Each structure stands twice: as structure tokens, then as C-alpha cells.
Amino acid sequence: MACFRRRTAAGLIFHSDRATQYCSQDFQDTLLAWGIRSSMSREGNCWDNALTESLWGRLKTACDHGPRYATREQAKQAVMDWIAFYNHSRLHSALGYLSPMQFEQRWTDVQTLVKAIKVLRRIVSQSPLADMVMDEVEPGPHATTDAALVEYVKARAELGYHASGTCRMGLDEKAVVTPDLRVRGLENLYIADASVMPELISGNINAACMMIGEKLGRQLRG
Ligand SMILES: Cc1cc2nc3c(=O)[nH]c(=O)nc-3n(C[C@H](O)[C@H](O)[C@H](O)COP(=O)(O)OP(=O)(O)OC[C@H]3O[C@@H](n4cnc5c(N)ncnc54)[C@H](O)[C@@H]3O)c2cc1C
């Protein structure tokens, strides 16, 4: 199911112990078909498989040693629910107290930014921009490897958070202001700032804030 939902990427390794189900021809054929490498660690070395063992241990504590299930289907559902919890919500000290999904999202963000730096460098290295550029200031010419770019992104990237939408404009029950910017239920209180935006606009929001202010100014002047 994981392969169907997520697809596999080159270099993917499946860590397991040496139990018969993992050694079986069927299982190994399936791994091969998806291009996944099997790792069963080495004798006396538990480290390769340590994280997977930790997951099994916690799954057993949560699902196996606790409730008794009336049907196989119930047990299956409990395992699926727990895996969803484990992936989305459970915090891992080994991941800096993030859930696996949060950790992966951050990793994807970093990889996207590394790609963006490479694209920018390619663009800037071509005419006509190349003739105008003297030096690369950041990350700098010494940052040539992916590892160096990852370090740079982690150290320097920032979020651009545009607070908006806390007093959403609309016609429905939950809207705070009406389309003429009046606070619903009150006669003479109006709001004209980024908080009335029903959704965050796709560009930066300063110009839109000024237009909202202009609109209310004109409206009140009549
Ligand atoms: C660092 C930074 C860079 C940005 N760069 C850009 C950019 O390049 N381009 C762009 O389009 N947008 C940019 N933005 C976003 C944009 O400037 C703001 O989103 C926009 O100004 C929000 O307007 P606003 O009227 O909703 O709120 P604000 O501009 O924050 O106005 C709120 C006002 O209410 C006042 N106030 C707060 N509490 C009270 C109170 N109790 N009584 C009376 N007055 C009060 C505050 O002093 C303030 O003057 C940037 C924002 C930041 C922080």
C-alpha cells in the first residue's frame, strides 16, 4: 500500500530483521519489482534495523498488548489508525521533536530550495546577466556541494508570513465583516486591513491592504 500511495524513489532501502516473511521469495520479489533494496542487517548488529524495531515495539504496545479485537478487520483498522497517528502526530526525539511527516515536509522544503539555488545560478551564469555579476555573495562560490547548499538553506532560509483573514469578509454566518466592511451585527464599526481578506492573495499583500483602505475611505465619504 505504501508503494502505491507514495511511489518509490531510487536508493530506497527496506530495513527488517531476518524473519521468514522478509526472506520469503514472494516478499523479496515484491521488493525487487519496486526497485527497493532489502537490508536485514548483519549478525549481532541491531543498528541497521533499530528504528524499524522501535516502531514495531510501539505498535505492539499500542495495539497488541492492549485491546482484544473481535474480528481481523477491527485489528487491521486499529493498526491503520495507529500508523496514521505515528506518521502525522507522534513526536520523535530523534527528529528534533517533529513527527515523521513534519520532518519529511521540512526536508522536501530544503531540497526544493537547494534546487532553486541551482536554477538561479544557471540563470545568472548566462548572458546578459553574467556580464553584470561580479561575485556570488551568498551562498558563495565555495558552496559547491549539495551538503553545503543544504547547510546554507538551513542556516539562512526564513518564512515570509503574511498575517491575514482573522476577520474574514463574506455573506455567510461565520463571516465577521460584510462585503461593505461593516462588522456584522454592529452599526458603525468597520474594518479595513488584511484581516478582512477571505483568503490570502497570491502576491504580497501591502497593495491589496491599501486598496481595502481606499475602498472604505471612499465609501464613508459617500
Ligand atoms: C518585514 C515585513 C516586510 C514586508 N514586506 C512586504 C512587501 O515587500 N510587499 C508587500 O506587499 N507586503 C509586505 N509586507 C506585508 C505588509 O506590509 C502587511 O501585511 C500590511 O502592511 C498589513 O497591513 P494591515 O493594515 O493589515 O496591518 P498593519 O500595517 O500592521 O497596520 C496595523 C496598524 O494598527 C496599529 N494598531 C495595532 N494595535 C492597535 C490598537 N490597539 N490601537 C490602535 N492602533 C493599533 C498598528 O500600530 C499599525 O499601524 C511586509 C511585512 C513585514 C512585517
The ligand as a Gaussian input file, in Angstrom:
#p B3LYP/6-31G(d) Opt

LIG

0 1
 C        9.078000      42.804000       7.463000
 C        7.901000      42.891000       6.539000
 C        8.102000      43.048000       5.195000
 C        7.042000      43.116000       4.315000
 N        7.270000      43.307000       3.004000
 C        6.227000      43.437000       2.169000
 C        6.453000      43.735000       0.786000
 O        7.580000      43.874000       0.333000
 N        5.366000      43.870000      -0.033000
 C        4.087000      43.713000       0.447000
 O        3.134000      43.841000      -0.336000
 N        3.864000      43.431000       1.742000
 C        4.892000      43.322000       2.609000
 N        4.653000      43.057000       3.931000
 C        3.293000      42.847000       4.394000
 C        2.516000      44.141000       4.537000
 O        3.335000      45.236000       4.854000
 C        1.497000      43.965000       5.653000
 O        0.888000      42.713000       5.526000
 C        0.443000      45.039000       5.564000
 O        1.038000      46.264000       5.825000
 C       -0.627000      44.748000       6.555000
 O       -1.467000      45.870000       6.627000
 P       -2.540000      45.990000       7.750000
 O       -3.222000      47.306000       7.572000
 O       -3.424000      44.774000       7.762000
 O       -1.739000      45.942000       9.132000
 P       -0.575000      46.902000       9.678000
 O        0.166000      47.568000       8.557000
 O        0.192000      46.052000      10.649000
 O       -1.378000      48.026000      10.433000
 C       -1.912000      47.808000      11.746000
 C       -1.882000      49.138000      12.418000
 O       -2.692000      49.058000      13.588000
 C       -1.989000      49.702000      14.606000
 N       -2.525000      49.144000      15.872000
 C       -2.316000      47.901000      16.352000
 N       -2.987000      47.768000      17.521000
 C       -3.633000      48.945000      17.739000
 C       -4.501000      49.399000      18.750000
 N       -4.868000      48.660000      19.788000
 N       -4.999000      50.643000      18.638000
 C       -4.665000      51.429000      17.585000
 N       -3.852000      51.045000      16.604000
 C       -3.347000      49.808000      16.675000
 C       -0.547000      49.397000      14.364000
 O        0.284000      50.297000      15.040000
 C       -0.482000      49.537000      12.860000
 O       -0.227000      50.856000      12.445000
 C        5.716000      43.002000       4.817000
 C        5.512000      42.840000       6.196000
 C        6.587000      42.780000       7.045000
 C        6.335000      42.638000       8.526000

